[in-house]
Amino acid sequence: MRLYAIPNLSASTASEQLPWEVRTKFPKKLEDAGKPAFIDWCTTPVVKHCFFSAFEGLTPSLRVSSGSNPPAVLHGLVADYDTTISETLWSGLSERSKSEFMPTHGSSTYSGGARLVWEFEEPLVLSSRAVTQKFLNLAAKELGLSKLLPGFDVPAFLDPEKYYELGRDWKVLSSDKIPSALLWLWMARAGDRVKEKVQVRIPMEDIEARVNELFPGRWTGPFEVGARGVRFWDDGADNRTAAVVRENGMQCFTGASGFVSWQEIFGQAWVRRYEEESVGTLMQDWWYDGTHYWSKDAESHSWIRVSRDDFKLMCKVRYGMSGKTRSNENASEIDTLCYRVQSLKRVEGAFPRVHCPEGPYVEQGRRFLNTCSIRCLNPATECSFWGDGFPWLARFFDEFFCSPEQKDAFLAWLHWFYLNGYLQTPKGGQAIFIAGDKGIGKTLLSNGIVSRMVGGHQDAREFLLGTGSSFTDYILESPLLTMDDAEPVADSRMQTKFSNNVKRMVANPYHHYDRKFRDSGQTLWLGRIIVTCNLDPESLRILPSLELSNREKVSMFRARGGDIEFLPFQELQGLLDEELPFFARWLLDWRVPAQFKGTARFGTQAYHDPLLDDAATQSETSYAFRELLDEFRIRFWKFSKEDYWTGSSTMLLTALVGTPDLEAVARPFTDVRAISRNLGKLAARGNAYVEMVPGSGQKVWKIKCDPSTWPELLRNQNED
């Protein structure tokens, strides 16, 4: 047996010594001097005495210290008892022992207590401090140390840095030695009770494959955490139970080290691959916007936002990372990851961009995060002809529109929308207005067919009318905005607001994204708007203005319906699930007729059903002014026989009010700004008889008055 001793409690060097063989003089003056004097003497640097320990440091010639020279080997066990020892207590040790293994030596201490020493069959190699503590607790329990003598000093027994004074009156108590197999069993059980920090998570099957590759035939039995076997990497090792598989490496009871990591066994390069994969996966999955962390949830496939505390909790629970700072480092594993994500995965903001690739994107030199995971419907692999795989849908489209031309114009619009959404390269397109009788499938077309193909829809009635919340998140997170069975607007001001909102959403690719309690900012939206309404004159008042600047942004279709049978809701949903992929494939492969192709901005030509075009015109405020102006032009020509009237808005207002039979009709327009605004609308709609004279220095209007420009009805009524 080997024990290591230091000459005094201030010394730093150690040497092999067995205390019962040491011959050193203890000063007689200390025998009755008391405990304080004894402690002062023990710590005096010039004292040459024996203070021993069963622990051997990593450097054997140095004193054991958890910081500079941690314990590496344990040669036995030393237990102190703070009691007054007597011959009766000494002689009754064997009767009180619950273990078959008795201490080999015993002595009296300075204070009159007892000290016992157990010897190991062979030295026990130690691993971590946590495992050592568990082992000592287990050994104390198995040997029944608290029952042997009164006053068992537990803190001293569990302290590897504790050195015991030589003592006196050493006795040989037995020749027992605790067997190595039993010590290894206790050490294995201690290791099982300690959850070691996993530095790098390597699949156990990968480790087993590496063992078989580099050390074929050296391991027998299952290779799993807790399994015992030989130190397979050591050619000289032959004990089949002297090592235990742990997540981080091998716990060893023999050899040079009590714990050997996978890095030491397989090499830094091999282990680094898994470390890079582990940290790299986390770095790849998470982004930071300055306040919150973002990642795509694997189950819901949607983006989640978590606070810093929630992110740390995820790192700890989901990824098994540690929040504790190691002794030789200034940041924990979790803190390091947080810093890496914040510095390397920083984005200026997180906003949805519908139909765009999700994740990071760069705009105007700054990096943002697209949190929209909406995708278009996946098409079938092939579809040979119209109706192949979608007979019900083919019949629906054939009978829904008023003419084959309108059907093809609508399909051209839908082709452009779906194609670019499917390719994740969204492009702009017209807002669609569909008017028709009730019960013919208008809502089915918008909410059931188009919505399913492009990834969903959102009711935008309040948003488009300007009566809803100022938050736009629910609008800009959807590819399709719908307004079904639209009712006529309350007044001309709301009609103007509605038309302007539709125009703005179509014309502008960028919009302000604002969500309650979230960051706001600008984001891209190239979705579509579908508004459906009935055919009665009151319902058609919802149709927007078709001024020249608005005509290319709006398409109007008229639905007539047919004899097609609509199934119950659940059955219809199942039918759409079956047929839509085939219809989507046909639509992708369809060659759009040339007459429906448009510019790169909108992809297709705007289509305006003549009846709806006329209804939209009549619903405009400028329509009443146009009728008034037609009457003025007739009277002016009859009076002056001049082909043109030229003047400012003020001059026209004076002329209208000064015409006796038009004065009452002109009263709603007795505002110069209203006159100017309505003249501008007529010119913008392309009316050939109204134009602004350029280069005049002020706004001067030129109005044609000759009979060839009169409306046909008025021309017939005013023929001479």
Secondary structure as UniProt FT lines:
FT   STRAND          4..6
FT   TURN            9..10
FT   STRAND          15..16
FT   HELIX           19..21
FT   HELIX           28..30
FT   TURN            31..33
FT   HELIX           35..42
FT   TURN            45..46
FT   STRAND          51..53
FT   STRAND          55..57
FT   TURN            60..61
FT   TURN            66..68
FT   STRAND          71..81
FT   HELIX           87..91
FT   HELIX           93..96
FT   STRAND          105..108
FT   TURN            110..111
FT   STRAND          114..125
FT   HELIX           129..143
FT   HELIX           145..148
FT   HELIX           154..157
FT   TURN            160..161
FT   STRAND          164..165
FT   STRAND          168..172
FT   HELIX           180..192
FT   HELIX           204..214
FT   TURN            216..217
FT   TURN            225..226
FT   STRAND          228..229
FT   TURN            232..233
FT   TURN            235..236
FT   TURN            240..241
FT   STRAND          243..245
FT   STRAND          249..252
FT   STRAND          259..261
FT   HELIX           262..266
FT   HELIX           268..285
FT   STRAND          287..288
FT   STRAND          293..296
FT   TURN            298..300
FT   STRAND          303..306
FT   HELIX           308..317
FT   TURN            327..328
FT   HELIX           333..344
FT   STRAND          350..351
FT   TURN            354..355
FT   STRAND          359..363
FT   TURN            364..365
FT   STRAND          366..370
FT   TURN            386..389
FT   HELIX           391..400
FT   HELIX           404..422
FT   TURN            423..424
FT   STRAND          431..435
FT   TURN            438..439
FT   HELIX           442..443
FT   HELIX           444..450
FT   HELIX           451..454
FT   STRAND          458..459
FT   HELIX           461..465
FT   HELIX           473..476
FT   STRAND          480..483
FT   TURN            484..485
FT   HELIX           492..507
FT   STRAND          510..513
FT   TURN            516..517
FT   STRAND          521..524
FT   STRAND          528..533
FT   TURN            537..538
FT   HELIX           539..542
FT   HELIX           548..551
FT   TURN            552..553
FT   STRAND          554..559
FT   HELIX           569..589
FT   HELIX           594..596
FT   TURN            600..602
FT   HELIX           610..618
FT   HELIX           621..640
FT   STRAND          644..647
FT   HELIX           649..658
FT   HELIX           660..662
FT   HELIX           663..666
FT   HELIX           667..669
FT   HELIX           672..684
FT   TURN            685..686
FT   TURN            688..689
FT   STRAND          690..693
FT   TURN            694..695
FT   STRAND          700..704
FT   HELIX           707..709
FT   HELIX           712..717
//
